[in-house]
Amino acid sequence: MSKKLAIVILNWNGKNWLEKFLPSVVSFSEYAEIYVIDNLSTDDSVEFTQMQFPTVKIIKNNKNYGFAGGYNEGLKSIEAEYYCLLNSDVEVTENWIEPVLHLFEKDSSISAIQPKILSFNNKKFFEFAGAGGGLIDNLGYPYCRGRIFDKVEEDKGQYDDEIDIFWASGCCFFIRSKDFWEQKGFDERFFAHQEEIDLCWRLINSGKKIFYTGKSTVYHVGGGTLNKQSAQKTYLNIRNNLSMMLKNLPFPRLIGLLFFRLCLDGVAGIYFGLKQGFPHLWAVVRAHFGFYGQAIGTWKRRQQNQKDEFYQTKWLIFKHFLGNK
């Protein structure tokens, strides 16, 4: 079974995370090969891993490629039927792998799977990045079962099911290797943030399924809510979200929706500026120019087929902020 699953952790100066969370991965992943892809760290995390966890294999990238490019580059050296792309700040639990492999082997049309993702710092609650499975609304805003924007739910077993979702979280992202490479991996221009949503969208457009299983649980430290984001994170999220829509939406819907989103982003920029300061307002402006600068290349990456009914709910932002739902 070791060649069937490769658990792959991307690292950049993350010695403290590896020291804290690698023990659980090693303890509860006996049938998998474990890899650390290092994005040219300047701390001693590689040496520490080699010394303390000799069974973990190290792949060294020649520069910091970011999340998307770092995985694309490092995974070229790994042969396995399935990849588990795992953040370094994730604690796994006993029997976390088996339910995922069971789903893969049960249905060959499933390309990617995520487990239940709870907060490491408050284990009764879901975690921001993934929660009970990722969905999207008709305006292209990602959200999760158990997390709407910066609001998270307590885990009361309400998402202990196994269902189709729209996107699987990049913090614990299981995927068939052949599907990953058929889609040419993550879009490296994203650098970080929402690249996993873009990849899942492409998979769905190609006829594949994305799944969630509540029978497997992990705990993620994560970044948290919008008011804790850096301006650079705001920039990447907005730019990448617009690029993702340009790549994956059907053309008739694309034009009107993009225009509407540009208007909403203007309102969001003012809101961010008032609440979080000018750097966040400027990040929204930069994100739009970054999107325009990539637009031709993004258009060239569109697939032949885009599905029109891609969303799970309508007008999420208005229902949440104006309707208090």
DOMI-322081 format. One record per residue (C-alpha): x, y, z; residue number from 1; residue in one letter. Coordinates in Angstrom, 3 decimals, m for minus. Layout:
N
X,Y,Z,NUM,A
...
This chain:
325
0.000,0.000,0.000,1,M
2.946,2.357,0.477,2,S
3.105,3.109,m3.239,3,K
m0.635,3.727,m3.379,4,K
m0.652,6.903,m1.241,5,L
1.960,9.630,m0.846,6,A
1.413,12.166,1.937,7,I
3.167,15.315,0.825,8,V
3.851,18.314,3.056,9,I
5.063,21.567,1.523,10,L
7.497,23.400,3.785,11,N
9.028,26.842,3.878,12,W
10.817,27.756,7.116,13,N
8.342,25.637,9.039,14,G
10.514,23.775,11.513,15,K
8.181,24.597,14.422,16,N
5.169,23.195,12.555,17,W
7.021,20.064,11.507,18,L
8.243,19.487,15.040,19,E
4.715,19.818,16.407,20,K
2.642,18.002,13.775,21,F
4.823,15.500,11.912,22,L
4.651,13.024,14.831,23,P
0.904,12.533,14.333,24,S
1.358,12.084,10.567,25,V
4.084,9.479,11.076,26,V
2.137,7.677,13.811,27,S
m1.163,7.400,11.932,28,F
0.042,6.924,8.337,29,S
1.910,3.635,8.488,30,E
0.751,2.460,5.052,31,Y
1.741,5.647,3.200,32,A
4.998,7.178,2.043,33,E
5.567,10.570,3.672,34,I
7.372,13.384,1.852,35,Y
8.385,16.928,2.691,36,V
8.814,19.239,m0.287,37,I
11.017,22.123,0.800,38,D
10.661,25.510,m0.927,39,N
14.296,26.549,m0.299,40,L
13.911,27.186,3.430,41,S
16.476,29.329,5.207,42,T
15.910,27.755,8.626,43,D
17.136,24.275,9.590,44,D
13.792,22.530,9.005,45,S
15.248,20.142,6.403,46,V
18.116,19.077,8.636,47,E
15.735,18.735,11.589,48,F
13.359,16.518,9.598,49,T
16.166,14.312,8.328,50,Q
17.504,13.857,11.861,51,M
14.245,13.397,13.775,52,Q
12.123,11.636,11.121,53,F
14.445,9.454,9.035,54,P
11.541,7.657,7.298,55,T
10.286,10.937,5.835,56,V
11.658,11.613,2.351,57,K
12.870,15.113,1.454,58,I
12.492,16.797,m1.940,59,I
14.327,20.109,m2.282,60,K
12.992,22.758,m4.662,61,N
15.577,25.208,m5.980,62,N
13.513,28.281,m4.997,63,K
10.319,29.287,m3.208,64,N
7.657,28.540,m5.817,65,Y
4.757,29.322,m3.487,66,G
2.015,26.809,m2.702,67,F
0.892,26.119,m6.269,68,A
4.279,25.989,m7.937,69,G
5.930,24.322,m4.970,70,G
3.640,21.324,m5.187,71,Y
3.768,21.200,m8.992,72,N
7.549,21.118,m8.926,73,E
7.981,18.692,m6.026,74,G
5.300,16.204,m7.089,75,L
7.180,15.560,m10.335,76,K
9.535,13.384,m8.248,77,S
6.814,11.354,m6.496,78,I
5.150,8.252,m7.896,79,E
1.888,7.220,m6.253,80,A
m1.685,6.454,m7.216,81,E
m3.011,9.063,m4.795,82,Y
m1.513,12.231,m3.330,83,Y
m2.476,13.748,0.002,84,C
m1.325,17.372,m0.014,85,L
m1.142,18.227,3.672,86,L
m0.354,21.541,5.328,87,N
2.438,21.457,7.878,88,S
0.105,22.876,10.561,89,D
m2.344,19.936,10.495,90,V
m2.748,17.292,13.191,91,E
m4.138,14.042,11.802,92,V
m6.034,11.392,13.726,93,T
m6.140,7.636,13.913,94,E
m7.860,6.032,10.915,95,N
m7.899,9.274,8.930,96,W
m6.717,7.641,5.678,97,I
m8.945,4.579,5.331,98,E
m12.303,6.340,4.704,99,P
m10.710,8.405,1.947,100,V
m9.158,5.449,0.158,101,L
m12.459,3.570,0.470,102,H
m14.264,6.369,m1.387,103,L
m11.625,6.492,m4.127,104,F
m11.857,2.754,m4.672,105,E
m15.658,2.765,m4.507,106,K
m16.141,5.383,m7.258,107,D
m13.567,5.940,m10.011,108,S
m15.193,9.249,m11.010,109,S
m14.122,10.858,m7.710,110,I
m10.971,12.903,m8.305,111,S
m10.423,14.750,m5.027,112,A
m11.529,14.301,m1.408,113,I
m11.217,16.250,1.825,114,Q
m11.877,15.103,5.410,115,P
m13.686,17.007,8.129,116,K
m11.453,19.925,9.128,117,I
m11.747,21.183,12.693,118,L
m9.843,23.939,14.460,119,S
m6.727,22.810,16.295,120,F
m7.044,25.721,18.726,121,N
m10.728,25.078,19.453,122,N
m11.446,21.481,18.615,123,K
m15.208,21.731,19.056,124,K
m15.476,24.093,16.093,125,F
m14.859,23.828,12.373,126,F
m11.807,25.473,10.861,127,E
m11.930,28.329,8.368,128,F
m10.063,26.578,5.537,129,A
m12.379,23.794,4.438,130,G
m14.623,22.944,7.401,131,A
m17.300,20.465,6.238,132,G
m16.587,20.732,2.515,133,G
m16.252,23.621,0.065,134,G
m19.121,25.098,m1.967,135,L
m19.574,28.202,m4.150,136,I
m22.392,30.661,m4.813,137,D
m23.662,32.120,m8.084,138,N
m21.339,35.127,m7.774,139,L
m18.248,32.943,m7.418,140,G
m17.789,33.405,m3.665,141,Y
m16.358,30.268,m2.021,142,P
m17.754,29.128,1.308,143,Y
m17.972,25.903,3.324,144,C
m20.462,23.824,5.181,145,R
m19.671,24.966,8.695,146,G
m18.078,28.281,7.635,147,R
m19.616,31.299,5.894,148,I
m17.062,34.096,5.358,149,F
m15.603,34.587,8.885,150,D
m18.364,32.768,10.818,151,K
m17.762,29.149,11.869,152,V
m20.100,26.548,13.377,153,E
m19.617,24.209,16.288,154,E
m19.220,20.588,15.241,155,D
m22.285,18.721,16.467,156,K
m22.092,15.884,13.987,157,G
m24.133,17.783,11.403,158,Q
m21.506,17.093,8.716,159,Y
m20.590,13.493,9.485,160,D
m21.842,12.494,6.030,161,D
m20.115,11.717,2.721,162,E
m21.289,13.927,m0.146,163,I
m20.402,15.684,m3.387,164,D
m18.902,19.133,m2.812,165,I
m17.574,21.818,m5.130,166,F
m14.027,22.153,m3.801,167,W
m11.742,20.336,m1.385,168,A
m9.525,22.305,0.961,169,S
m5.842,22.635,0.115,170,G
m4.915,22.150,3.770,171,C
m5.732,18.417,3.438,172,C
m6.286,17.632,m0.218,173,F
m6.446,14.049,m1.461,174,F
m6.333,13.646,m5.246,175,I
m5.722,10.951,m7.837,176,R
m2.291,11.617,m9.295,177,S
m3.434,10.931,m12.868,178,K
m6.195,13.545,m12.551,179,D
m3.784,16.053,m11.034,180,F
m1.433,15.752,m13.980,181,W
m4.172,15.577,m16.615,182,E
m5.172,19.037,m15.394,183,Q
m1.483,20.098,m15.368,184,K
m1.619,20.561,m11.621,185,G
m2.253,23.862,m9.905,186,F
m2.161,27.132,m11.811,187,D
1.251,28.400,m10.743,188,E
0.350,32.015,m11.502,189,R
m1.951,31.937,m8.457,190,F
1.151,31.464,m6.229,191,F
m1.131,30.850,m3.216,192,A
m4.839,31.001,m2.269,193,H
m7.770,29.493,m4.165,194,Q
m5.594,27.385,m6.462,195,E
m7.280,24.272,m5.096,196,E
m10.726,25.722,m5.903,197,I
m9.607,26.444,m9.456,198,D
m8.282,22.891,m9.829,199,L
m11.515,21.391,m8.462,200,C
m13.552,23.590,m10.816,201,W
m11.527,22.331,m13.771,202,R
m12.020,18.751,m12.631,203,L
m15.790,19.249,m12.368,204,I
m15.893,20.843,m15.818,205,N
m14.128,17.741,m17.141,206,S
m16.798,15.461,m15.644,207,G
m15.125,14.460,m12.376,208,K
m16.445,14.563,m8.802,209,K
m15.112,16.236,m5.660,210,I
m16.080,14.574,m2.381,211,F
m16.114,15.129,1.370,212,Y
m16.022,12.469,4.062,213,T
m16.983,13.188,7.654,214,G
m15.611,9.783,8.643,215,K
m12.089,11.216,8.619,216,S
m11.057,14.139,10.845,217,T
m8.026,16.423,10.978,218,V
m7.258,19.531,13.048,219,Y
m5.853,22.624,11.348,220,H
m4.217,25.648,12.972,221,V
m4.881,27.843,9.937,222,G
m4.958,31.572,9.365,223,G
m8.458,32.394,10.577,224,G
m10.759,35.233,9.610,225,T
m10.678,38.154,7.199,226,L
m9.669,40.745,9.779,227,N
m6.511,38.720,10.456,228,K
m5.457,38.567,6.832,229,Q
m2.490,40.465,5.511,230,S
m2.971,42.903,2.628,231,A
m1.059,40.493,0.400,232,Q
m3.537,37.758,1.272,233,K
m6.399,40.095,0.325,234,T
m4.656,40.812,m2.976,235,Y
m4.117,37.146,m3.832,236,L
m7.633,36.060,m2.869,237,N
m9.349,38.703,m5.013,238,I
m7.027,38.441,m8.017,239,R
m7.138,34.646,m8.027,240,N
m10.896,34.494,m7.544,241,N
m11.468,36.701,m10.601,242,L
m8.974,34.667,m12.651,243,S
m10.662,31.455,m11.572,244,M
m14.020,32.700,m12.842,245,M
m12.551,33.812,m16.162,246,L
m11.077,30.335,m16.632,247,K
m14.054,28.247,m15.619,248,N
m17.371,30.033,m16.169,249,L
m19.430,29.481,m19.353,250,P
m19.160,32.489,m21.647,251,F
m22.769,33.804,m21.564,252,P
m22.690,33.999,m17.755,253,R
m19.098,35.202,m17.600,254,L
m19.458,38.752,m18.947,255,I
m22.310,39.927,m16.716,256,G
m20.976,38.196,m13.639,257,L
m17.465,39.594,m13.954,258,L
m18.806,43.129,m14.336,259,F
m21.031,42.686,m11.280,260,F
m18.135,41.284,m9.270,261,R
m15.893,44.196,m10.218,262,L
m18.532,46.549,m8.809,263,C
m18.872,44.492,m5.622,264,L
m15.103,44.432,m5.208,265,D
m15.126,48.233,m5.300,266,G
m17.552,48.226,m2.362,267,V
m15.428,45.578,m0.627,268,A
m12.330,47.729,m1.102,269,G
m13.967,50.645,0.676,270,I
m15.133,48.314,3.461,271,Y
m11.646,46.810,3.861,272,F
m10.107,50.289,3.839,273,G
m12.376,51.517,6.620,274,L
m12.114,48.368,8.710,275,K
m8.544,47.214,8.099,276,Q
m6.717,50.246,6.762,277,G
m5.526,51.674,3.470,278,F
m3.174,48.763,2.567,279,P
m6.237,46.508,2.178,280,H
m8.049,49.050,0.007,281,L
m4.937,49.330,m2.153,282,W
m4.711,45.517,m2.249,283,A
m8.134,45.391,m3.923,284,V
m7.012,47.925,m6.540,285,V
m3.781,45.998,m7.131,286,R
m5.734,42.739,m7.394,287,A
m7.820,44.123,m10.249,288,H
m4.782,45.333,m12.160,289,F
m3.125,41.976,m11.498,290,G
m6.204,40.242,m12.910,291,F
m6.230,42.453,m16.020,292,Y
m2.514,41.853,m16.531,293,G
m3.050,38.088,m16.574,294,Q
m6.357,38.122,m18.457,295,A
m5.067,37.077,m21.892,296,I
m3.053,34.193,m20.464,297,G
m6.000,33.207,m18.268,298,T
m8.348,33.158,m21.255,299,W
m5.970,30.858,m23.124,300,K
m6.203,28.363,m20.235,301,R
m9.970,27.971,m20.516,302,R
m11.200,24.448,m21.136,303,Q
m13.488,23.526,m24.009,304,Q
m16.455,22.865,m21.719,305,N
m17.789,24.872,m18.772,306,Q
m20.872,23.846,m16.810,307,K
m23.513,26.516,m16.289,308,D
m25.024,25.147,m13.055,309,E
m21.909,25.330,m10.941,310,F
m23.214,26.878,m7.711,311,Y
m25.010,25.559,m4.619,312,Q
m26.755,28.749,m3.449,313,T
m27.558,32.245,m4.748,314,K
m26.585,35.684,m3.463,315,W
m24.606,34.413,m0.499,316,L
m22.994,37.782,0.274,317,I
m26.354,39.582,0.451,318,F
m28.055,36.852,2.478,319,K
m25.189,36.815,4.964,320,H
m24.350,40.504,5.419,321,F
m27.780,42.051,4.765,322,L
m30.068,39.172,5.810,323,G
m27.880,38.061,8.731,324,N
m28.144,34.414,7.704,325,K
